[in-house]
Each structure stands twice: as structure tokens, then as C-alpha cells.
């Protein structure tokens, strides 16, 4: 194995939560954490030469996607592809209309999923900033429900996250409505990831059902917005 360089600023206590845990209060806290990071970003001057990944529609659907082409994901057959191509077009159109104003788009964590949370008693802590890059602020919620988008708890988690967020930073109605587009964008990025990272345990565990689940989400998204 090649040498690896690690940086640790301080040790944080806590354990990764399980999707079946009651996550309402942790997500309320997570919404507040996200809002504080976004507030910081809107007032922070980027250093000269600062470069990070970009997490926008082009980075998922463009010719050089960060995690590969979702069409190469496991289980993407002709039916799934047809539904997802329609969803891709709609996501692109809606996000173009939504825009990239400074109140909506900037530096984000981009991976606030359960694997990057530590729950210690009543405290929620966020780790793992390696995917930090430029994207829409509401993408941080979509990343928070990665691999559990169809879990029955998600609507309650969404409301809790938004409650926590609004307590710190105001949101426009358009921000909240467009969360569905970011969930779809993230899910299709993850479908690509399961193909390009097929050797990982997580990708193998998701492979048998992830494309079909993504198509179900796309059908619901199209039914609501198309």
C-alpha cells in the first residue's frame, strides 16, 4: 500500500448513526450546522489560487463527470435509462432557472451523509471535508440523505433540517422547493459512483437495487414537476 498522509486537528467523540435510528433531532442540528457554514462562506474572501471540486449539474451530467456517467451504473437498463434521461433534462432546466446567486451557491461541505456524522449524546458533529467544493447550498441536504432517499423517515428529516437551518439563516420558498432537484441530482451522482467504485463494499451492497430505486425517485420527481 502506498503511503498516506493524514491530518487530525482534534479527536471528536461519537458514533455514526444508523438510518433506522430516530434522526429527527440530529438532522435539526445538522440543518443549523449547514446554515452556519453557508453564512461563513457568504462573508469569506476566497484566498488567491483557491481550488476545489464543483458539484453542479455539469459535474454530474456533463462530458467529464466527477464520478463517471450514471448510465454506467449497475442495473441501468433501457427502461431506467429512459426515465433518468427525462429526469436529467428536467433537473438541468430547473437548476438553470434557479440560478447561482450568492445567496444560493457557494462553497459547501457536499457530503453531510450519515457516515460523516458523529452522534455523541445529544450532540451532532460533522466530519470529513474532503469533498468540500462549490455547489448549491441546498445540495447539502440532499447529500445528507445519501443512500437513504426512499427511507420513510426522510420527510420528517427534511422538515427538521429546514427548521434547524431557518433558525440560523433565512431561506426563500424557491430554495425549499428546489431541494427535490438536488436530491435527484445527488442520487444520479451516486448511481454513477456505484459504477465507478464497484469494488467498494458500499457500492456492492447498493448495486442490486440502486438503479431501480433511482428510477422510482425520478418518476416521482417527473410527476411533480414535469
N, C-alpha and C positions, 0 to 999 in steps of 0.2 A: 504494500500500500504506500502511495506517495505521502510525503509529509503534509500535515495540515496545520494551518495557523488558526489559533483560536484567541478570542478576546473575551474576558469576563470582567465586568466592572464591579459587580457585587452579586452575591448569591440571593436568590428570591425563593422563599418558601412557597409551597403549594403543590397541587396535583392537577393534571389535565382532567377536565370534566368529561363525562360521558354524555352522548346525545340523549339518553333516556333519563338523565338527571333533571331535576327541576331547575331550569336555566333562566327563568324569568328575571330574577334579581341580578345574577351575573351579567345578563345582557343589558339590563338597565344601567349598570355600572359601565359596561363596555361602550354603550352609547355616549355616556359622559366623557369617557376617555377619548373616544374618537373625536368628539366635538372640541375637546381641549387641544388635541394635536392639530386639528384643522384651524382653530383660532391662532395657534402659534405660527402655522405656515403662512397665513394671510398677512402676518406682520413681520415675517422673517425675510431678510435680504439674502438671496442665494449667493454663496461665495463664487468668485471667478472660477471658471472651469468645472463647476459642479455638474456631474452627470449621473443620472440614474435611469433605470428601466422606465418604459412608458407602458401603462396599462389602459389603453383605449381601444376603440373598435378596430383600428388598423393593426394593433399588436395582436389581435385575436383572429381577425378575418383577412388581413392583408397578405401580400406576397411573401413576407418574412415574419410569420407569427412567432411570438416568444416561445411557445410550447409546441409548435407544429400545427398542422392542419387538422381540424376536428374531423374531417372526412376520413382520416386515417385512424380514428379511434376504434376500439374493439366494438363490434356489433353494429356498425353503421352500414345498414343495408339500404336498398333503394328507397324503401318507404321512409325510413328515418331520415335519410339524406334529403328527400323532397320536403319534409316538414321543417327540417332545420335550415334549409336554404331559404325558405319563406320567412322563418324567424330571423335569420341573419339580415335579410333585406329590411325587415321592419325595425330591428334594433338600430341598424345604421341610420335609417331615416329619422327615427325618433331622437337619437342622440345628436344628430346634426341639427335638428330643430331646437333641441335643449340647449346646446351651445357650451362654450368653455369659458364663461365669465369667471373672474377671480373669486367670486363667492361660491362657485360650483366645482372648480377644477384646480388642482394644485398637487403638492406632494402628499402622498398618502402612505399608510402602512402596507395596504394591499394584501394582507394575509392574516386577518384577525380571526382565523378559524379556531376551533376548539383545541387543536394540537398546539396552538401558540398562546393559550391562556393557562394561567395557574390560579386555582381557587384555593385560598387559604382562609378557612373560617368564612367570614362574611366579606372578604376582600377578593376582588378580581384583578389580576395583574397580567400585563401584556408583554410578550417576549418576541424574539425572532424577527428582526427588522431587515433581513437580507433581501426581501422582495420589495422593500420600500422604493417607490418610484412615483411618477407623475400620472395622475388619473382623476376621475371624478370623485368627489368626496363621498357620495353615496355608494360608490363601489365598495367602500369598507364594510358596509353592512352585508352586501352580497357575499363578500369573502368570508364574513363571519359565519355564514350558514353553509359553507362549502361541504359537499358530500352528504348533506342532510336536508337539502332543499324541499324534499317531499315529506319530511317528518311532521306529524300532526301538531307539534309544538311550535312550529315556525311562525304562524300568525301572531301568537302571543309574544314570541321573542321579538318580532318586528315592532310591535307596539311598545314593548318595554324599551327596546333600543332607541326608538324615536323619542319616548318620554325622557330618557336619560340625556339624549342629545339636545332636545329643545330646552332643557333646564340650564344648558350652558351656552348654546348658540342657536339663534333662530333659524328656521327653515321655511322656505316658500312651499306652497302647495305643489308646485311643479317638481320640487326636489323629492317629495314623498311619493308622488305618483310614479316618477321615473325609476324608482327602486326596482320595479318589475323588469325594466330593461337591463338594469345592472345585474340582477340575478340571472337573467338569460345570458348575458354576455359572459359572466363568470362561469356559468355552468358549461357553456360551449368551450371556454378556455380549458376547463378541467377535463372535458371529453378529449380534447387534443392532448392534454397532459397524460391521460391514461394510456394513450397510444405511444407517445414519445418516451414514457417512463415505464414501459410494460414490465420491466424486470423488478420493479419495486413491489413490496408486499401490499402496499395500499392500492396500487394500480391493479394487481392481480385480484384483490378482493372485490374491487368495483367492476371489473371487466364484464362479468356475466350479465349485468343488469343496467349498467350506467347509460348506455345509448338509448335503450327503451325508456328509461326514466327521463332522460333529457328530451326525448320526443314528446312525452306526456306534458312536461312543463312548457314546451314550445306550443303545443296545441292549445293549452290554456291561455298562454300569452297572446297567441293569434286571435283566439276567440274574444279576448277582452279588448284588444287594441286595433286589430286589422279592420 
